[in-house]
Amino acid sequence: MKRWIFGAGLACALLFASPLFADNISDYFRVTDPNGKVVYQFAVSEGIEDPNEIYFINVKGLVDPSQFGNATTLVEPDGSFSDIFGIASINGDLFLAFNSDSETSPAAYGNQGNIFLEEGQGGTWDATMYLNPSLQAQGYTAQFWSDGDVVVPEPGTMALLGAGLMGVIGSLRKRL
């Protein structure tokens, strides 16, 4: 009987704790060489991302300065802005950068962006146009990836699931 109680308690603990320990990548900016090898990347995890933070690949000369002010903004189905990516000015230098779920930092990109795309359920967007033209000519590519709107179960749902699991375990215990 003690094993059943311990097992049921452990199962419930895992169910309740799993969202807390999830280290899912929310967004990333990636540059790959002509062979498809990732040479530069910056990623941010779900739950750690700060909407006021500009995440960038700290490599000077990587970008095409003429693309500053031509950021890409991902738009939610309700019309609100989600992520913005492109070239940002940070302390006077230009970098490949993104903001996750923010409308607060468009000035760093020169404006809110000239390219508006629907984010939907997330995905990968080509960002090669932001790379230095000489890198583009060599076959380097850049991608921005976003997970879109992630639905996280509310605590009440998890409690109901845990209670149901306890009931199933209890009935199995009585049968045996």
N, CA and C atoms as a LAMMPS dump frame, in Angstrom:
ITEM: TIMESTEP
0
ITEM: NUMBER OF ATOMS
528
ITEM: BOX BOUNDS ff ff ff
-5.0000000000000000e+02 5.0000000000000000e+02
-5.0000000000000000e+02 5.0000000000000000e+02
-5.0000000000000000e+02 5.0000000000000000e+02
ITEM: ATOMS id mol type element x y z
1 1 1 N 0.826 -1.192 0
2 1 2 C 0 0 0
3 1 3 C 0.868 1.253 0
4 2 1 N 1.982 1.223 0.746
5 2 2 C 2.856 2.385 0.797
6 2 3 C 3.432 2.683 -0.587
7 3 1 N 3.688 1.606 -1.369
8 3 2 C 4.212 1.831 -2.72
9 3 3 C 3.198 2.564 -3.585
10 4 1 N 1.906 2.214 -3.46
11 4 2 C 0.864 2.874 -4.254
12 4 3 C 0.767 4.348 -3.884
13 5 1 N 0.787 4.641 -2.593
14 5 2 C 0.695 6.036 -2.155
15 5 3 C 1.908 6.813 -2.633
16 6 1 N 3.1 6.214 -2.496
17 6 2 C 4.31 6.888 -2.959
18 6 3 C 4.269 7.107 -4.468
19 7 1 N 3.847 6.067 -5.219
20 7 2 C 3.771 6.173 -6.681
21 7 3 C 2.773 7.22 -7.122
22 8 1 N 1.609 7.252 -6.465
23 8 2 C 0.593 8.246 -6.82
24 8 3 C 1.083 9.644 -6.483
25 9 1 N 1.732 9.779 -5.336
26 9 2 C 2.275 11.09 -4.949
27 9 3 C 3.348 11.557 -5.911
28 10 1 N 4.2 10.646 -6.317
29 10 2 C 5.252 10.98 -7.265
30 10 3 C 4.664 11.383 -8.615
31 11 1 N 3.661 10.657 -9.082
32 11 2 C 3.016 10.992 -10.358
33 11 3 C 2.395 12.383 -10.304
34 12 1 N 1.7 12.691 -9.211
35 12 2 C 1.083 14.021 -9.077
36 12 3 C 2.152 15.104 -9.015
37 13 1 N 3.227 14.838 -8.276
38 13 2 C 4.303 15.829 -8.178
39 13 3 C 4.902 16.102 -9.548
40 14 1 N 5.105 15.057 -10.337
41 14 2 C 5.657 15.248 -11.679
42 14 3 C 4.696 16.028 -12.57
43 15 1 N 3.409 15.742 -12.449
44 15 2 C 2.426 16.462 -13.252
45 15 3 C 2.404 17.945 -12.906
46 16 1 N 2.474 18.25 -11.615
47 16 2 C 2.42 19.649 -11.203
48 16 3 C 3.726 20.375 -11.484
49 17 1 N 4.841 19.682 -11.377
50 17 2 C 6.135 20.341 -11.52
51 17 3 C 6.583 20.472 -12.96
52 18 1 N 6.046 19.676 -13.875
53 18 2 C 6.574 19.664 -15.24
54 18 3 C 6.588 21.025 -15.915
55 19 1 N 5.549 21.885 -15.804
56 19 2 C 5.661 23.181 -16.442
57 19 3 C 6.74 24.052 -15.82
58 20 1 N 7.04 23.825 -14.534
59 20 2 C 8.031 24.647 -13.873
60 20 3 C 9.442 24.348 -14.358
61 21 1 N 9.674 23.095 -14.734
62 21 2 C 11.01 22.703 -15.132
63 21 3 C 11.195 22.673 -16.645
64 22 1 N 10.183 23.027 -17.381
65 22 2 C 10.291 23.027 -18.837
66 22 3 C 11.269 24.111 -19.261
67 23 1 N 12.257 23.748 -20.045
68 23 2 C 13.248 24.704 -20.516
69 23 3 C 13.125 24.803 -22.032
70 24 1 N 11.935 25.049 -22.504
71 24 2 C 11.674 25.1 -23.932
72 24 3 C 12.227 26.382 -24.517
73 25 1 N 12.799 26.277 -25.701
74 25 2 C 13.267 27.458 -26.41
75 25 3 C 12.046 28.201 -26.922
76 26 1 N 12.008 29.496 -26.654
77 26 2 C 10.906 30.327 -27.095
78 26 3 C 11.199 30.93 -28.467
79 27 1 N 12.354 31.558 -28.606
80 27 2 C 12.755 32.213 -29.856
81 27 3 C 14.262 32.061 -30.027
82 28 1 N 14.705 32.071 -31.293
83 28 2 C 16.147 32.139 -31.536
84 28 3 C 16.438 32.806 -32.863
85 29 1 N 17.635 33.358 -32.94
86 29 2 C 18.193 33.904 -34.176
87 29 3 C 19.405 33.041 -34.472
88 30 1 N 19.532 32.567 -35.721
89 30 2 C 20.578 31.624 -36.072
90 30 3 C 21.184 32.011 -37.419
91 31 1 N 22.508 31.894 -37.506
92 31 2 C 23.229 32.101 -38.768
93 31 3 C 23.939 30.795 -39.088
94 32 1 N 23.754 30.328 -40.33
95 32 2 C 24.395 29.089 -40.755
96 32 3 C 25.337 29.36 -41.918
97 33 1 N 26.402 28.552 -41.994
98 33 2 C 27.363 28.692 -43.089
99 33 3 C 26.83 27.982 -44.334
100 34 1 N 27.551 28.046 -45.449
101 34 2 C 27.057 27.416 -46.685
102 34 3 C 26.816 25.903 -46.572
103 35 1 N 27.437 25.25 -45.584
104 35 2 C 27.246 23.809 -45.378
105 35 3 C 26.093 23.503 -44.433
106 36 1 N 25.401 24.538 -43.949
107 36 2 C 24.278 24.342 -43.034
108 36 3 C 24.682 24.244 -41.569
109 37 1 N 25.957 24.452 -41.264
110 37 2 C 26.439 24.398 -39.882
111 37 3 C 26.108 25.724 -39.192
112 38 1 N 25.57 25.625 -37.97
113 38 2 C 25.257 26.826 -37.199
114 38 3 C 26.567 27.457 -36.734
115 39 1 N 26.793 28.722 -37.149
116 39 2 C 28.013 29.42 -36.755
117 39 3 C 27.752 30.462 -35.672
118 40 1 N 26.555 31.022 -35.647
119 40 2 C 26.168 31.969 -34.604
120 40 3 C 24.711 31.712 -34.244
121 41 1 N 24.419 31.804 -32.959
122 41 2 C 23.031 31.636 -32.53
123 41 3 C 22.841 32.316 -31.183
124 42 1 N 21.657 32.889 -31.016
125 42 2 C 21.234 33.338 -29.695
126 42 3 C 19.814 32.858 -29.497
127 43 1 N 19.584 32.147 -28.404
128 43 2 C 18.265 31.597 -28.101
129 43 3 C 17.84 32.045 -26.718
130 44 1 N 16.537 32.134 -26.528
131 44 2 C 15.988 32.476 -25.217
132 44 3 C 14.93 31.433 -24.862
133 45 1 N 14.91 31.042 -23.598
134 45 2 C 13.983 30.013 -23.124
135 45 3 C 12.659 30.609 -22.687
136 46 1 N 11.609 29.826 -22.861
137 46 2 C 10.274 30.209 -22.41
138 46 3 C 10.323 30.437 -20.905
139 47 1 N 9.714 31.502 -20.448
140 47 2 C 9.68 31.803 -19.027
141 47 3 C 10.855 32.63 -18.557
142 48 1 N 11.946 32.642 -19.307
143 48 2 C 13.116 33.443 -18.947
144 48 3 C 13.143 34.73 -19.765
145 49 1 N 12.475 34.7 -20.918
146 49 2 C 12.508 35.853 -21.809
147 49 3 C 11.925 37.093 -21.128
148 50 1 N 12.538 38.217 -21.425
149 50 2 C 12.117 39.499 -20.871
150 50 3 C 11.648 40.36 -22.034
151 51 1 N 10.387 40.815 -22.025
152 51 2 C 9.884 41.589 -23.158
153 51 3 C 10.609 42.917 -23.375
154 52 1 N 11.351 43.369 -22.384
155 52 2 C 12.085 44.629 -22.528
156 52 3 C 13.538 44.423 -22.923
157 53 1 N 13.939 43.184 -23.062
158 53 2 C 15.323 42.859 -23.385
159 53 3 C 15.493 42.677 -24.887
160 54 1 N 16.595 43.199 -25.415
161 54 2 C 16.954 42.971 -26.812
162 54 3 C 17.996 41.857 -26.818
163 55 1 N 17.683 40.752 -27.482
164 55 2 C 18.597 39.624 -27.578
165 55 3 C 19.319 39.73 -28.909
166 56 1 N 20.652 39.615 -28.875
167 56 2 C 21.392 39.83 -30.125
168 56 3 C 22.606 38.922 -30.22
169 57 1 N 23.041 38.712 -31.477
170 57 2 C 24.263 37.971 -31.757
171 57 3 C 25.385 38.998 -31.738
172 58 1 N 26.277 38.87 -30.786
173 58 2 C 27.306 39.875 -30.543
174 58 3 C 28.516 39.671 -31.463
175 59 1 N 28.279 39.901 -32.751
176 59 2 C 29.339 39.786 -33.753
177 59 3 C 29.266 41.025 -34.642
178 60 1 N 30.3 41.843 -34.6
179 60 2 C 30.315 43.062 -35.419
180 60 3 C 30.614 42.701 -36.867
181 61 1 N 30.027 43.463 -37.796
182 61 2 C 30.25 43.25 -39.222
183 61 3 C 29.414 42.137 -39.826
184 62 1 N 28.547 41.537 -39.044
185 62 2 C 27.722 40.425 -39.512
186 62 3 C 26.535 40.9 -40.342
187 63 1 N 26.14 42.162 -40.157
188 63 2 C 24.896 42.656 -40.745
189 63 3 C 25.119 43.596 -41.923
190 64 1 N 24.051 43.803 -42.68
191 64 2 C 24.02 44.772 -43.765
192 64 3 C 23.459 46.076 -43.189
193 65 1 N 24.29 47.102 -42.99
194 65 2 C 23.822 48.341 -42.366
195 65 3 C 22.666 49.006 -43.111
196 66 1 N 22.547 48.76 -44.413
197 66 2 C 21.456 49.389 -45.169
198 66 3 C 20.092 48.829 -44.775
199 67 1 N 20.059 47.7 -44.077
200 67 2 C 18.792 47.095 -43.651
201 67 3 C 18.315 47.615 -42.288
202 68 1 N 19.132 48.473 -41.636
203 68 2 C 18.692 49.054 -40.367
204 68 3 C 17.432 49.893 -40.626
205 69 1 N 16.426 49.726 -39.804
206 69 2 C 15.146 50.416 -39.993
207 69 3 C 14.149 49.607 -40.802
208 70 1 N 14.552 48.421 -41.225
209 70 2 C 13.701 47.552 -42.039
210 70 3 C 13.413 46.247 -41.29
211 71 1 N 13.063 46.367 -40.01
212 71 2 C 12.836 45.183 -39.181
213 71 3 C 11.581 44.437 -39.611
214 72 1 N 11.487 43.189 -39.169
215 72 2 C 10.312 42.36 -39.403
216 72 3 C 9.563 42.223 -38.083
217 73 1 N 8.27 42.499 -38.117
218 73 2 C 7.435 42.385 -36.926
219 73 3 C 6.424 41.279 -37.147
220 74 1 N 6.366 40.357 -36.198
221 74 2 C 5.378 39.287 -36.252
222 74 3 C 4.124 39.755 -35.522
223 75 1 N 2.98 39.493 -36.131
224 75 2 C 1.706 40.002 -35.64
225 75 3 C 0.82 38.839 -35.196
226 76 1 N 0.195 39.005 -34.021
227 76 2 C -0.742 38.01 -33.491
228 76 3 C -2.047 38.061 -34.295
229 77 1 N -2.874 37.016 -34.223
230 77 2 C -4.152 37.02 -34.949
231 77 3 C -5.07 38.187 -34.576
232 78 1 N -4.94 38.702 -33.33
233 78 2 C -5.78 39.832 -32.922
234 78 3 C -5.226 41.174 -33.386
235 79 1 N -4.102 41.168 -34.106
236 79 2 C -3.522 42.395 -34.636
237 79 3 C -2.446 43.011 -33.761
238 80 1 N -2.242 42.478 -32.556
239 80 2 C -1.192 43.026 -31.691
240 80 3 C 0.172 42.515 -32.157
241 81 1 N 1.201 43.295 -31.845
242 81 2 C 2.555 42.918 -32.227
243 81 3 C 3.093 41.863 -31.274
244 82 1 N 3.858 40.948 -31.824
245 82 2 C 4.477 39.91 -31.01
246 82 3 C 5.982 40.13 -31.033
247 83 1 N 6.703 39.37 -31.828
248 83 2 C 8.156 39.469 -31.885
249 83 3 C 8.574 40.457 -32.969
250 84 1 N 9.756 41.036 -32.775
251 84 2 C 10.358 41.882 -33.799
252 84 3 C 11.795 41.406 -33.968
253 85 1 N 12.243 41.288 -35.217
254 85 2 C 13.626 40.873 -35.459
255 85 3 C 14.187 41.632 -36.639
256 86 1 N 15.514 41.736 -36.667
257 86 2 C 16.207 42.462 -37.728
258 86 3 C 17.53 42.97 -37.209
259 87 1 N 17.847 44.212 -37.572
260 87 2 C 19.098 44.824 -37.148
261 87 3 C 18.775 45.876 -36.093
262 88 1 N 19.42 45.763 -34.948
263 88 2 C 19.214 46.717 -33.858
264 88 3 C 20.502 47.476 -33.6
265 89 1 N 20.329 48.732 -33.215
266 89 2 C 21.463 49.561 -32.825
267 89 3 C 21.608 49.46 -31.311
268 90 1 N 22.752 48.928 -30.885
269 90 2 C 23.028 48.765 -29.459
270 90 3 C 24.348 49.46 -29.168
271 91 1 N 24.263 50.53 -28.389
272 91 2 C 25.436 51.367 -28.073
273 91 3 C 26.16 51.826 -29.334
274 92 1 N 25.399 52.131 -30.371
275 92 2 C 25.969 52.658 -31.602
276 92 3 C 26.436 51.612 -32.605
277 93 1 N 26.456 50.35 -32.229
278 93 2 C 26.842 49.28 -33.144
279 93 3 C 25.597 48.531 -33.6
280 94 1 N 25.666 47.929 -34.804
281 94 2 C 24.526 47.214 -35.373
282 94 3 C 24.718 45.709 -35.233
283 95 1 N 23.642 45.024 -34.767
284 95 2 C 23.693 43.582 -34.552
285 95 3 C 22.398 42.929 -35.028
286 96 1 N 22.468 41.626 -35.367
287 96 2 C 21.265 40.834 -35.582
288 96 3 C 20.604 40.683 -34.219
289 97 1 N 19.314 41.014 -34.139
290 97 2 C 18.673 41.032 -32.822
291 97 3 C 17.196 40.701 -32.929
292 98 1 N 16.604 40.41 -31.765
293 98 2 C 15.157 40.213 -31.677
294 98 3 C 14.67 40.58 -30.289
295 99 1 N 13.407 40.921 -30.229
296 99 2 C 12.678 41.101 -28.979
297 99 3 C 11.55 40.093 -29.002
298 100 1 N 11.297 39.502 -27.878
299 100 2 C 10.255 38.497 -27.785
300 100 3 C 9.033 39.076 -27.082
301 101 1 N 7.907 39.044 -27.772
302 101 2 C 6.628 39.475 -27.199
303 101 3 C 6.699 40.879 -26.622
304 102 1 N 7.164 41.814 -27.424
305 102 2 C 7.327 43.173 -26.925
306 102 3 C 6.975 44.203 -27.984
307 103 1 N 6.422 45.289 -27.519
308 103 2 C 6.205 46.452 -28.373
309 103 3 C 6.987 47.637 -27.83
310 104 1 N 7.923 47.383 -26.91
311 104 2 C 8.564 48.479 -26.192
312 104 3 C 9.899 48.927 -26.766
313 105 1 N 10.504 48.21 -27.691
314 105 2 C 11.843 48.556 -28.157
315 105 3 C 11.964 48.816 -29.652
316 106 1 N 10.941 49.321 -30.338
317 106 2 C 11.091 49.496 -31.783
318 106 3 C 12.151 50.52 -32.162
319 107 1 N 12.461 51.467 -31.294
320 107 2 C 13.457 52.479 -31.614
321 107 3 C 14.824 51.849 -31.876
322 108 1 N 15.136 50.759 -31.198
323 108 2 C 16.427 50.091 -31.396
324 108 3 C 16.559 49.551 -32.81
325 109 1 N 15.419 49.289 -33.466
326 109 2 C 15.413 48.751 -34.824
327 109 3 C 15.201 49.839 -35.875
328 110 1 N 15.124 51.077 -35.455
329 110 2 C 14.887 52.181 -36.376
330 110 3 C 13.423 52.534 -36.478
331 111 1 N 12.537 51.606 -36.219
332 111 2 C 11.082 51.801 -36.152
333 111 3 C 10.438 50.447 -35.846
334 112 1 N 9.113 50.381 -35.858
335 112 2 C 8.415 49.133 -35.534
336 112 3 C 8.597 48.075 -36.626
337 113 1 N 9.139 48.468 -37.736
338 113 2 C 9.391 47.52 -38.814
339 113 3 C 8.602 47.879 -40.06
340 114 1 N 9.125 47.458 -41.177
341 114 2 C 8.466 47.679 -42.456
342 114 3 C 7.824 46.41 -42.982
343 115 1 N 8.173 45.289 -42.393
344 115 2 C 7.664 44.001 -42.841
345 115 3 C 6.813 43.424 -41.707
346 116 1 N 5.559 43.148 -41.99
347 116 2 C 4.66 42.6 -40.987
348 116 3 C 4.182 41.231 -41.456
349 117 1 N 4.398 40.217 -40.639
350 117 2 C 4.011 38.854 -40.978
351 117 3 C 3.184 38.28 -39.843
352 118 1 N 2.239 37.41 -40.168
353 118 2 C 1.422 36.771 -39.144
354 118 3 C 2.241 35.685 -38.455
355 119 1 N 2.256 35.729 -37.123
356 119 2 C 3.021 34.735 -36.367
357 119 3 C 2.306 33.398 -36.316
358 120 1 N 1.006 33.415 -36.154
359 120 2 C 0.255 32.17 -36.08
360 120 3 C 0.746 31.286 -34.956
361 121 1 N 0.998 30.027 -35.265
362 121 2 C 1.476 29.071 -34.268
363 121 3 C 2.998 29.013 -34.215
364 122 1 N 3.65 30.009 -34.777
365 122 2 C 5.105 30.052 -34.765
366 122 3 C 5.684 29.46 -36.032
367 123 1 N 6.995 29.387 -36.063
368 123 2 C 7.675 28.838 -37.222
369 123 3 C 9.01 29.512 -37.443
370 124 1 N 9.54 29.312 -38.636
371 124 2 C 10.84 29.86 -39.01
372 124 3 C 10.66 30.885 -40.11
373 125 1 N 11.342 32.02 -39.971
374 125 2 C 11.294 33.075 -40.975
375 125 3 C 12.703 33.332 -41.471
376 126 1 N 12.816 33.5 -42.783
377 126 2 C 14.105 33.787 -43.393
378 126 3 C 14.54 35.198 -43.026
379 127 1 N 15.76 35.33 -42.541
380 127 2 C 16.299 36.639 -42.152
381 127 3 C 17.627 36.899 -42.844
382 128 1 N 17.883 36.179 -43.94
383 128 2 C 19.151 36.296 -44.652
384 128 3 C 19.391 37.708 -45.159
385 129 1 N 18.333 38.44 -45.495
386 129 2 C 18.494 39.795 -46.038
387 129 3 C 19.2 40.725 -45.056
388 130 1 N 19.217 40.383 -43.76
389 130 2 C 19.871 41.225 -42.764
390 130 3 C 21.37 40.98 -42.666
391 131 1 N 21.877 39.915 -43.309
392 131 2 C 23.301 39.607 -43.263
393 131 3 C 24.094 40.517 -44.188
394 132 1 N 25.358 40.665 -43.865
395 132 2 C 26.294 41.393 -44.705
396 132 3 C 26.244 40.783 -46.117
397 133 1 N 26.146 41.615 -47.169
398 133 2 C 26.046 41.087 -48.544
399 133 3 C 27.179 40.129 -48.931
400 134 1 N 28.391 40.352 -48.414
401 134 2 C 29.49 39.44 -48.757
402 134 3 C 29.247 38.049 -48.156
403 135 1 N 28.637 37.984 -46.979
404 135 2 C 28.297 36.69 -46.392
405 135 3 C 27.172 36.023 -47.177
406 136 1 N 26.205 36.817 -47.605
407 136 2 C 25.12 36.266 -48.428
408 136 3 C 25.679 35.658 -49.702
409 137 1 N 26.635 36.361 -50.334
410 137 2 C 27.23 35.877 -51.579
411 137 3 C 27.983 34.563 -51.365
412 138 1 N 28.517 34.353 -50.162
413 138 2 C 29.225 33.111 -49.848
414 138 3 C 28.276 31.964 -49.524
415 139 1 N 26.967 32.273 -49.341
416 139 2 C 25.986 31.229 -49.063
417 139 3 C 25.539 31.148 -47.616
418 140 1 N 25.934 32.116 -46.786
419 140 2 C 25.457 32.139 -45.406
420 140 3 C 23.98 32.5 -45.381
421 141 1 N 23.261 31.942 -44.421
422 141 2 C 21.842 32.246 -44.264
423 141 3 C 21.55 32.568 -42.799
424 142 1 N 20.418 33.228 -42.582
425 142 2 C 19.983 33.55 -41.222
426 142 3 C 18.505 33.208 -41.104
427 143 1 N 18.124 32.733 -39.916
428 143 2 C 16.731 32.394 -39.643
429 143 3 C 16.356 32.917 -38.262
430 144 1 N 15.096 33.352 -38.174
431 144 2 C 14.515 33.658 -36.87
432 144 3 C 13.426 32.633 -36.648
433 145 1 N 13.393 32.048 -35.453
434 145 2 C 12.381 31.056 -35.115
435 145 3 C 11.637 31.507 -33.868
436 146 1 N 10.322 31.355 -33.9
437 146 2 C 9.484 31.674 -32.748
438 146 3 C 8.505 30.538 -32.519
439 147 1 N 8.21 30.282 -31.247
440 147 2 C 7.282 29.207 -30.93
441 147 3 C 5.831 29.646 -31.006
442 148 1 N 5.555 30.904 -31.285
443 148 2 C 4.175 31.373 -31.355
444 148 3 C 3.542 31.376 -29.987
445 149 1 N 2.239 31.333 -29.95
446 149 2 C 1.518 31.31 -28.682
447 149 3 C 1.493 29.899 -28.145
448 150 1 N 2.134 29.703 -27.016
449 150 2 C 2.149 28.405 -26.365
450 150 3 C 1.052 28.406 -25.312
451 151 1 N 0.208 27.391 -25.356
452 151 2 C -0.865 27.277 -24.381
453 151 3 C -0.348 26.458 -23.201
454 152 1 N -0.308 27.083 -22.031
455 152 2 C 0.143 26.419 -20.816
456 152 3 C -1.085 26.07 -19.991
457 153 1 N -1.224 24.807 -19.581
458 153 2 C -2.395 24.438 -18.804
459 153 3 C -2.462 25.214 -17.489
460 154 1 N -3.644 25.621 -17.135
461 154 2 C -3.8 26.355 -15.885
462 154 3 C -3.726 25.385 -14.712
463 155 1 N -3.397 25.868 -13.506
464 155 2 C -3.249 24.972 -12.351
465 155 3 C -4.503 24.152 -12.049
466 156 1 N -5.696 24.71 -12.265
467 156 2 C -6.931 23.967 -12.012
468 156 3 C -7.038 22.729 -12.875
469 157 1 N -6.628 22.841 -14.125
470 157 2 C -6.646 21.694 -15.035
471 157 3 C -5.692 20.61 -14.544
472 158 1 N -4.518 21.038 -14.114
473 158 2 C -3.54 20.077 -13.613
474 158 3 C -4.055 19.413 -12.329
475 159 1 N -4.74 20.163 -11.465
476 159 2 C -5.292 19.59 -10.232
477 159 3 C -6.358 18.541 -10.555
478 160 1 N -7.222 18.849 -11.535
479 160 2 C -8.234 17.868 -11.932
480 160 3 C -7.603 16.606 -12.498
481 161 1 N -6.576 16.786 -13.308
482 161 2 C -5.877 15.637 -13.869
483 161 3 C -5.243 14.803 -12.761
484 162 1 N -4.617 15.465 -11.794
485 162 2 C -4.011 14.758 -10.663
486 162 3 C -5.052 14.023 -9.839
487 163 1 N -6.215 14.663 -9.59
488 163 2 C -7.28 14.021 -8.813
489 163 3 C -7.819 12.797 -9.553
490 164 1 N -7.976 12.911 -10.859
491 164 2 C -8.437 11.77 -11.655
492 164 3 C -7.442 10.631 -11.607
493 165 1 N -6.158 10.968 -11.682
494 165 2 C -5.118 9.951 -11.609
495 165 3 C -5.141 9.259 -10.248
496 166 1 N -5.348 10.023 -9.198
497 166 2 C -5.447 9.445 -7.852
498 166 3 C -6.645 8.483 -7.771
499 167 1 N -7.767 8.867 -8.378
500 167 2 C -8.945 8.009 -8.39
501 167 3 C -8.693 6.699 -9.113
502 168 1 N -8.03 6.768 -10.253
503 168 2 C -7.719 5.561 -11.026
504 168 3 C -6.791 4.663 -10.219
505 169 1 N -5.787 5.24 -9.604
506 169 2 C -4.848 4.452 -8.805
507 169 3 C -5.567 3.837 -7.606
508 170 1 N -6.465 4.609 -6.974
509 170 2 C -7.23 4.09 -5.841
510 170 3 C -8.12 2.915 -6.228
511 171 1 N -8.778 3.029 -7.384
512 171 2 C -9.646 1.922 -7.815
513 171 3 C -8.83 0.694 -8.197
514 172 1 N -7.68 0.88 -8.785
515 172 2 C -6.81 -0.25 -9.103
516 172 3 C -6.326 -0.926 -7.814
517 173 1 N -6.04 -0.142 -6.823
518 173 2 C -5.568 -0.671 -5.547
519 173 3 C -6.648 -1.542 -4.912
520 174 1 N -7.908 -1.064 -4.976
521 174 2 C -9.005 -1.831 -4.383
522 174 3 C -9.23 -3.147 -5.135
523 175 1 N -9.068 -3.112 -6.461
524 175 2 C -9.239 -4.334 -7.265
525 175 3 C -8.215 -5.388 -6.906
526 176 1 N -6.982 -4.92 -6.708
527 176 2 C -5.896 -5.88 -6.412
528 176 3 C -5.993 -6.319 -4.977
